[in-house]
Amino acid sequence: MVMEDEKKVRGDILISFLKYIKKKWGQDGIKECSDYVGFDPNSIRSGQWYEIHLLIKCYNWLVETKGKNNVKQGGKFVIMNLGLLGYVVRFLKIETLIAKILKEWNEAFNYGRISSKLGSKKVILKAVDFAISDNTCLNITGVFEGVLKLTKNKGTVVETQCQLKGASHCEFLIEWE
């Protein structure tokens, strides 16, 4: 198990989150967030590892200044702007896209694991040792709402269990028509 101070995220996730902030609130939003977090946004590099607290502080800034829903909206934005759009053409089935996203997700963070169990018009996601704050789970919900949008499926994403609330893992039910 990775210790709390050793948890890392790839720069690509931070860069995409900063793009969401810039799209919504412009350069002023980037400055406010980077001042709050305490980092230079221009120093973030794709493929490099960064301490997870940078992303968590970005979530916290969003919650405190722009509202909690923006953590979820940021998740949607990230999934639609990480280069995954190219896979939509190759993987038209939502099940295949979710599997690809989970592989990418598990490579973007150096801790925890997210797996899936496929059913008929539904997927159960299991995130073990991944939740750091309530905002982490909210962001995951947004990411997979973005998947539904990408694949043009009407559906829902609901967190059914939370490790932060005593469960052995976080669990999300994705259902679509």
Backbone as numpy.savetxt, mean C-alpha at the origin, in Angstrom:
# Nx Ny Nz CAx CAy CAz Cx Cy Cz
12.12 -13.16 12.34 11.27 -11.98 12.34 12.16 -10.74 12.34
11.78 -9.76 11.53 12.55 -8.53 11.41 12.20 -7.62 12.58
13.21 -7.08 13.23 13.01 -6.16 14.34 12.40 -4.85 13.83
11.66 -4.18 14.69 10.95 -2.94 14.30 11.87 -1.92 13.65
13.07 -1.73 14.20 13.98 -0.72 13.65 14.72 -1.20 12.40
14.48 -2.44 11.97 15.12 -2.97 10.77 14.15 -3.07 9.59
12.88 -2.71 9.79 11.87 -2.81 8.74 12.11 -1.73 7.70
12.07 -2.17 6.43 12.40 -1.26 5.34 11.37 -1.37 4.21
11.35 -0.31 3.40 10.48 -0.22 2.24 11.32 0.27 1.06
10.98 -0.19 -0.12 11.70 0.26 -1.31 11.32 1.70 -1.64
12.27 2.42 -2.19 12.06 3.81 -2.56 10.91 4.01 -3.53
10.63 3.01 -4.36 9.55 3.11 -5.34 8.21 3.42 -4.67
7.98 2.80 -3.51 6.73 3.03 -2.78 6.68 4.46 -2.27
7.78 4.92 -1.67 7.83 6.31 -1.19 7.67 7.31 -2.33
8.34 7.05 -3.44 8.25 7.95 -4.60 6.81 8.03 -5.10
6.14 6.89 -5.20 4.76 6.90 -5.66 3.84 7.62 -4.69
4.09 7.44 -3.39 3.28 8.15 -2.40 3.51 9.65 -2.50
4.75 10.05 -2.73 5.05 11.48 -2.91 4.39 12.02 -4.18
4.30 11.21 -5.21 3.60 11.62 -6.43 2.12 11.86 -6.15
1.55 11.01 -5.31 0.14 11.20 -4.92 -0.01 12.54 -4.20
0.87 12.81 -3.26 0.82 14.06 -2.50 0.97 15.26 -3.44
1.92 15.17 -4.37 2.14 16.27 -5.30 0.92 16.48 -6.20
0.31 15.39 -6.65 -0.87 15.51 -7.51 -2.01 16.20 -6.76
-2.19 15.86 -5.50 -3.31 16.39 -4.71 -3.05 17.80 -4.17
-1.82 18.08 -3.71 -1.56 19.33 -3.00 -0.36 20.10 -3.54
0.17 19.65 -4.64 1.26 20.37 -5.29 2.56 20.34 -4.52
3.47 21.21 -4.93 4.79 21.28 -4.31 4.69 21.68 -2.84
3.66 22.48 -2.49 3.47 22.85 -1.08 3.20 21.61 -0.23
2.42 20.67 -0.76 2.15 19.42 -0.04 3.41 18.61 0.15
4.24 18.54 -0.88 5.53 17.83 -0.76 6.39 18.46 0.33
6.45 19.78 0.33 7.27 20.46 1.34 6.72 20.22 2.74
5.42 20.36 2.91 4.81 20.12 4.23 5.09 18.70 4.71
4.89 17.72 3.82 5.11 16.32 4.20 6.57 16.06 4.52
7.46 16.52 3.67 8.89 16.26 3.90 9.39 16.97 5.16
8.86 18.15 5.45 9.22 18.83 6.70 8.71 18.02 7.90
7.51 17.52 7.80 6.91 16.72 8.88 7.70 15.44 9.10
8.02 14.76 7.99 8.73 13.48 8.07 10.20 13.68 8.41
10.79 14.76 7.90 12.20 15.04 8.16 13.12 14.39 7.16
12.78 14.51 5.88 13.65 13.95 4.85 13.56 14.82 3.60
14.57 14.67 2.74 14.61 15.37 1.47 13.99 14.46 0.42
12.83 14.82 -0.13 12.16 13.94 -1.10 13.00 13.68 -2.35
13.91 14.58 -2.67 14.77 14.39 -3.84 15.86 13.36 -3.61
16.04 12.95 -2.35 17.09 11.96 -2.05 16.56 10.52 -2.17
15.26 10.34 -2.33 14.68 9.00 -2.42 14.95 8.42 -3.81
15.47 7.22 -3.86 15.84 6.57 -5.12 15.08 5.26 -5.30
14.66 5.02 -6.51 14.00 3.77 -6.88 14.93 2.60 -6.61
14.39 1.53 -6.04 15.18 0.33 -5.80 15.99 0.34 -4.51
16.17 1.50 -3.91 16.91 1.59 -2.65 15.99 1.27 -1.48
16.57 0.81 -0.38 15.81 0.52 0.83 15.82 1.73 1.76
14.66 1.99 2.38 14.52 3.08 3.35 13.78 2.57 4.58
14.05 3.19 5.70 13.39 2.77 6.94 11.89 3.00 6.83
11.12 2.04 7.31 9.67 2.08 7.19 9.06 3.29 7.89
9.74 3.82 8.89 9.16 4.96 9.61 8.91 6.15 8.69
9.65 6.25 7.57 9.40 7.34 6.62 8.01 7.22 6.02
7.62 6.00 5.63 6.30 5.79 5.06 5.22 5.98 6.13
5.47 5.46 7.31 4.49 5.60 8.40 4.29 7.08 8.74
5.38 7.85 8.75 5.25 9.28 9.01 4.48 9.99 7.89
4.67 9.53 6.64 3.86 10.08 5.54 2.38 9.79 5.79
2.06 8.55 6.21 0.67 8.22 6.55 0.17 9.15 7.66
0.98 9.32 8.69 0.58 10.16 9.82 0.33 11.60 9.39
1.21 12.12 8.54 1.02 13.48 8.04 -0.30 13.60 7.30
-0.58 12.60 6.44 -1.85 12.62 5.71 -3.04 12.63 6.66
-3.01 11.74 7.66 -4.12 11.64 8.60 -4.31 12.95 9.36
-3.21 13.50 9.84 -3.29 14.70 10.67 -3.64 15.97 9.89
-3.24 16.04 8.62 -3.43 17.29 7.89 -4.47 17.22 6.77
-4.70 16.04 6.23 -5.58 15.92 5.06 -6.74 14.96 5.26
-6.70 14.20 6.33 -7.78 13.25 6.61 -7.39 11.82 6.33
-7.92 10.92 7.16 -7.56 9.50 7.12 -7.85 8.85 5.76
-8.91 9.27 5.10 -9.26 8.67 3.83 -8.15 8.82 2.79
-7.30 9.81 2.95 -6.22 10.02 1.98 -5.14 8.94 2.07
-5.05 8.22 3.18 -4.13 7.08 3.25 -4.63 5.99 2.30
-5.94 5.75 2.32 -6.53 4.76 1.41 -6.41 5.23 -0.04
-6.72 6.51 -0.28 -6.62 7.05 -1.64 -5.18 7.01 -2.15
-4.23 7.22 -1.25 -2.82 7.10 -1.62 -2.48 5.68 -2.05
-3.05 4.70 -1.35 -2.84 3.30 -1.74 -3.36 3.01 -3.14
-4.54 3.53 -3.43 -5.10 3.37 -4.79 -4.18 3.99 -5.82
-3.72 5.20 -5.53 -2.84 5.91 -6.46 -1.55 5.13 -6.69
-0.95 4.63 -5.60 0.32 3.91 -5.71 0.17 2.70 -6.62
-0.88 1.92 -6.44 -1.03 0.70 -7.24 -1.24 1.04 -8.71
-1.84 2.17 -8.97 -2.11 2.53 -10.36 -0.93 3.27 -11.00
0.12 3.53 -10.23 1.25 4.30 -10.76 2.61 3.68 -10.46
2.65 2.38 -10.26 3.93 1.70 -10.04 4.37 0.90 -11.26
3.82 1.22 -12.40 4.17 0.47 -13.59 3.35 -0.80 -13.74
2.41 -1.01 -12.87 1.58 -2.21 -12.95 0.53 -2.12 -14.04
0.28 -0.94 -14.56 -0.70 -0.80 -15.63 -0.34 -1.65 -16.84
0.94 -1.80 -17.08 1.38 -2.62 -18.19 0.98 -4.08 -18.06
0.83 -4.53 -16.83 0.43 -5.91 -16.62 -1.05 -6.13 -16.90
-1.85 -5.09 -16.86 -3.28 -5.24 -17.09 -3.52 -5.85 -18.47
-2.74 -5.41 -19.45 -2.89 -5.93 -20.79 -2.55 -7.42 -20.83
-1.51 -7.82 -20.13 -1.08 -9.22 -20.13 -1.92 -10.10 -19.22
-2.37 -9.57 -18.12 -3.10 -10.35 -17.12 -4.49 -9.76 -16.92
-5.40 -10.15 -17.75 -6.73 -9.56 -17.70 -7.56 -10.06 -16.53
-7.25 -11.23 -16.03 -8.03 -11.76 -14.92 -7.56 -11.15 -13.60
-8.51 -10.74 -12.78 -8.19 -10.11 -11.50 -7.34 -11.03 -10.62
-7.61 -12.33 -10.67 -6.86 -13.27 -9.85 -5.37 -13.26 -10.19
-5.07 -13.18 -11.47 -3.68 -13.15 -11.92 -3.01 -11.84 -11.52
-3.74 -10.75 -11.65 -3.19 -9.45 -11.27 -2.90 -9.40 -9.77
-3.81 -9.93 -8.96 -3.58 -9.94 -7.51 -2.34 -10.76 -7.17
-2.18 -11.91 -7.80 -0.99 -12.74 -7.55 0.29 -11.97 -7.90
0.29 -11.25 -9.02 1.46 -10.48 -9.43 1.74 -9.34 -8.44
0.67 -8.68 -8.00 0.83 -7.58 -7.05 1.40 -8.10 -5.73
0.92 -9.25 -5.26 1.43 -9.81 -4.01 2.91 -10.13 -4.12
3.33 -10.65 -5.26 4.76 -10.92 -5.47 5.56 -9.62 -5.39
5.08 -8.59 -6.09 5.76 -7.29 -6.05 5.75 -6.71 -4.64
4.62 -6.84 -3.95 4.48 -6.31 -2.60 5.51 -6.95 -1.68
5.62 -8.27 -1.75 6.55 -8.98 -0.88 8.01 -8.64 -1.19
8.26 -8.09 -2.38 9.61 -7.64 -2.73 9.84 -6.17 -2.37
8.76 -5.42 -2.13 8.87 -3.99 -1.84 9.10 -3.72 -0.36
8.84 -4.71 0.50 9.02 -4.56 1.94 9.90 -5.70 2.43
10.79 -5.44 3.38 11.70 -6.50 3.85 11.16 -7.21 5.09
9.89 -7.06 5.39 9.31 -7.69 6.57 7.88 -8.13 6.25
7.38 -9.05 7.06 6.02 -9.53 6.88 5.82 -10.20 5.53
4.71 -10.87 5.39 4.37 -11.53 4.14 2.88 -11.42 3.92
2.50 -11.23 2.66 1.10 -11.22 2.28 0.89 -12.37 1.31
-0.11 -13.20 1.61 -0.46 -14.33 0.74 -1.95 -14.27 0.44
-2.40 -15.13 -0.46 -3.80 -15.10 -0.84 -4.38 -16.50 -0.96
-5.69 -16.56 -0.78 -6.45 -17.79 -0.99 -7.60 -17.42 -1.91
-7.63 -18.05 -3.07 -8.59 -17.73 -4.10 -9.87 -18.53 -3.93
-10.99 -17.87 -4.07 -12.29 -18.50 -4.09 -13.03 -18.05 -5.34
-14.30 -18.36 -5.41 -15.11 -17.95 -6.54 -15.50 -16.48 -6.38
-14.97 -15.64 -7.26 -15.22 -14.20 -7.24 -14.81 -13.56 -5.91
-13.79 -14.14 -5.28 -13.26 -13.54 -4.07 -11.83 -14.01 -3.83
-11.10 -13.20 -3.08 -9.75 -13.54 -2.64 -9.66 -13.14 -1.18
-9.07 -14.01 -0.38 -8.77 -13.67 1.00 -7.27 -13.43 1.09
-6.90 -12.21 1.49 -5.49 -11.86 1.68 -5.14 -12.02 3.14
-3.98 -12.61 3.38 -3.50 -12.79 4.75 -2.16 -12.08 4.87
-2.11 -11.08 5.74 -0.88 -10.31 5.97 -0.36 -10.64 7.36
0.80 -11.29 7.41 1.40 -11.72 8.67 2.57 -10.81 9.01
2.56 -10.28 10.23 3.64 -9.42 10.72 3.90 -8.23 9.82
2.84 -7.66 9.28 2.98 -6.54 8.37 2.45 -5.23 8.96
1.35 -5.31 9.72 0.71 -4.10 10.23 1.61 -3.42 11.27
1.86 -2.15 11.05 2.64 -1.34 11.98 1.73 -0.33 12.65
0.72 0.12 11.92 -0.26 1.07 12.45 -1.59 0.81 11.76
-2.65 1.39 12.29 -3.96 1.28 11.64 -3.89 1.77 10.20
-3.04 2.73 9.96 -2.93 3.30 8.63 -2.34 2.31 7.62
-1.54 1.36 8.08 -1.01 0.34 7.19 -2.15 -0.46 6.58
-3.08 -0.89 7.43 -4.22 -1.69 6.96 -5.13 -0.87 6.06
-5.31 0.39 6.39 -6.12 1.28 5.56 -5.48 1.43 4.18
-4.17 1.54 4.14 -3.47 1.65 2.87 -3.61 0.38 2.04
-3.50 -0.78 2.68 -3.67 -2.06 1.96 -5.07 -2.11 1.35
-6.08 -1.68 2.11 -7.44 -1.64 1.59 -7.50 -0.78 0.34
-6.87 0.38 0.37 -6.85 1.26 -0.79 -6.14 0.65 -1.98
-5.04 -0.03 -1.73 -4.31 -0.68 -2.82 -5.22 -1.65 -3.56
-5.93 -2.49 -2.82 -6.74 -3.50 -3.48 -8.07 -2.95 -4.00
-8.53 -1.82 -3.48 -9.62 -1.11 -4.14 -9.14 -0.61 -5.50
-7.87 -0.19 -5.55 -7.26 0.21 -6.82 -7.18 -0.94 -7.80
-6.91 -2.14 -7.30 -6.88 -3.33 -8.17 -8.25 -3.55 -8.79
-9.29 -3.44 -7.98 -10.65 -3.59 -8.52 -10.90 -2.56 -9.62
-10.47 -1.34 -9.37 -10.66 -0.27 -10.35 -9.86 -0.56 -11.63
-8.61 -0.97 -11.46 -7.77 -1.29 -12.62 -8.39 -2.36 -13.51
-8.99 -3.35 -12.87 -9.54 -4.48 -13.62 -11.00 -4.26 -13.98
-11.52 -3.07 -13.67 -12.90 -2.70 -13.99 -13.91 -3.68 -13.39
-13.61 -4.10 -12.16 -14.52 -4.99 -11.43 -15.19 -4.20 -10.32
-16.50 -4.35 -10.19 -17.21 -3.77 -9.06 -17.06 -4.74 -7.90
-16.70 -4.20 -6.75 -16.52 -5.08 -5.61 -16.16 -4.31 -4.36
-15.75 -5.06 -3.35 -15.41 -4.47 -2.06 -14.13 -5.08 -1.52
-13.49 -4.31 -0.66 -12.32 -4.78 0.08 -12.62 -4.47 1.55
-12.64 -5.52 2.38 -12.97 -5.34 3.79 -11.90 -6.03 4.64
-11.40 -5.31 5.63 -10.48 -5.92 6.59 -11.33 -6.71 7.58
-11.10 -8.02 7.66 -11.92 -8.88 8.53 -11.21 -9.26 9.83
-9.88 -9.16 9.84 -9.08 -9.43 11.04 -7.91 -8.46 11.06
-7.47 -8.12 12.28 -6.35 -7.19 12.40 -5.38 -7.67 13.48
-4.14 -7.80 13.10 -3.10 -8.22 14.03 -2.92 -7.20 15.15
-3.12 -5.93 14.85 -2.98 -4.90 15.87 -4.09 -4.96 16.92
-5.17 -5.68 16.59 -6.30 -5.81 17.51 -6.36 -7.20 18.12
-5.25 -7.95 18.05 -5.16 -9.23 18.73 -5.23 -10.47 17.85
-5.55 -10.33 16.58 -5.59 -11.49 15.68 -4.15 -11.94 15.37
-4.01 -13.16 14.88 -2.68 -13.67 14.54 -2.13 -13.03 13.27
-3.00 -12.39 12.49 -2.62 -11.75 11.23 -3.73 -10.78 10.82
-3.45 -9.98 9.84 -4.49 -9.13 9.23 -5.06 -9.91 8.05
-6.35 -9.78 7.87 -7.00 -10.49 6.78 -7.94 -9.54 6.05
-7.93 -9.63 4.74 -8.76 -8.77 3.90 -9.55 -9.65 2.95
-10.83 -9.37 2.84 -11.70 -10.09 1.92 -11.98 -9.17 0.74
-11.58 -9.63 -0.45 -11.86 -8.92 -1.69 -12.91 -9.71 -2.43
-14.04 -9.08 -2.70 -15.11 -9.74 -3.45 -15.49 -8.87 -4.63
-15.87 -9.51 -5.75 -16.27 -8.76 -6.93 -17.40 -9.50 -7.64
-18.07 -8.74 -8.52 -19.21 -9.29 -9.27 -18.73 -10.07 -10.46
